[in-house]
Amino acid sequence: MDLYTPLDQDDSPPAPSGRRFLRFRFLFPLGLLLGLGLGLWIGWVAWPVRYTNTDLFDLRDDYRWEYVVMVGGAYARDEDLEQARQQLDLVAPGAGPAFLVQVAEQAIAQGRPADVIIPLVRLARDLGVATPVMAPYLEGPAEGPSGEGEG
């Protein structure tokens, strides 16, 4: 619109008709739902993510901690120190025993049951990384600091 055009002679496009607007209002959400559905189908059914050759240290911290608890339980049952050391190195490469100390001390601080703490503490002792916090759990054959048994 130039400066000399009267205001009543506007060159703007006409407003969309009601029918066109209703069609857009129906087709746009339909397109969104179809796109979302197709995306979910492709991601979950057609080409889902498949993790291969992943390492244990890629796990979330809480899963890594549970894995260390399981290593402690397996060590309590089998008493295979070399196998336990290898498994700890899988979950924390180069820092397996240090990670075991963290898990054991956290279990003690959280007040976890003695049947969880004692295998961890014994494994730490046998690996040579026991700390003073763990000492009460090493006193008796199956007792914690309050003298309660495992079962």
N, C-alpha and C positions, 0 to 999 in steps of 0.2 A: 504494500500500500504506500503510495507516495504522498507527499505533503499536500498536494492539490486535490486529492480524491475526497469526495464528501464522505462523512462517517457512515452514512446509510448504505454505501456501496462497498461493503467489505468483501474481500476475495477469499475468505476462509472457507474450508471445505464444509459441506453440510454435515449436520450431526448424524451419527449412525441411526439407521432405522431400528425400531423396536425388535423386529424379527431377527435382524443380524446380531443385535446385542444378546438376545435370548439364546441364539445358536452358539455364540462365543461362550456365554455363561454355562452352557451345558457341555460343550466340547473341551474346554480348557481343563476342568477338573477330571473329566474322563481321560484325557491325555495324560495328566499327572498320575492318575491311578494305574493306567496301563503301563506307563514308563516305570513306575515304582515296582509294579508286579513283575515286569520283564526283567528289571535289574536284580530283584531278589531271586528270581528263578535262575538267572544266569550265574549269580554268585553262589547259590546254595546247591543247585542241581546240576546244571550243565558243566560249569567249570569251577568247582569249589577249590579253595586254597588247600593244597596238600603240603604239609611240612615234611621234609625229608632231610635226613642227616643233620638234625638239630641237636644241640648239646644241652646237657642238663643245666648248665649255668645260664641258659637263656630263659629258664623258668622264672615265674614271678617269685619274689622272696618268700612268701608264705608256703609255696610248694617246695622250694628248695629246703626250707626249714623242716617240713614234714618228711622230705626225703632223708635228711640227716637223722631224724628220729627213727626212721625205718632202718637205716644203716646201723644205728646203735642197737636196735632190736635184733637185727640179723647177727651182729657181732656177739650179743649176749647168748644167742642160741648156738652159733657155730664156732665162736672164738677164733675166727680166721682174721688175724690182724692185718695181713697183707691185702686181703680182699677188701676189708673195711677202708684201708688207706687209699686203695685205688678208687673206691666208690666216692670217697670224700674229695679226691682230686678231680673227679668228674663234675661234681657239683660246684666246686670252688677251686679252679685250677691254680696250683701253686700256693694255695692258702687253705687247703682242706682242714688241717688240724685247728687253725685259727678260727675258721668258720664253725667248727664243732664246738669250740669254747664259747663262741657267741651264742649258739643255739642252747647249749647246756645252761649257761648263766641266765639266759632269758627264760628258759623253762623253770629254773629255780625262782626267779623274780616273779613269775606269773603264778607260782604255786601249783604247777602241774603235778599230777600224781607221781608217786615214787617209782612206779613201774615204767614211767617215761624218762625220769631223770636219772635213775641209777644206771641203766645201760649206757647213757651218754657220758656220764661221769667216769664209769669204768673204762670206756673206750678212750676218753681223754687221758686218763691215768696211764693206760697201756701205751699210748702214743707219746707220753712224756709232756703233756701240755696241761695237766690238771692245775687248777688255781685254788687259793685258800677258800673261796666261796664254795667249792665243790667238796671240801674236806669232810663235812658232816655226813655226806652221802657215801663216803668210802669206809666209814667206821665198821658197820655191821655187815653181815652177809646179804641182807635184804631189807635194811632199815634206812629210813630217812632221818633227819635231824630230830624229829620228835619221837622216834622209836617205833613208828607205825610200820607194819610189815607191808609186803607187796600185795597180798591178796587177802 
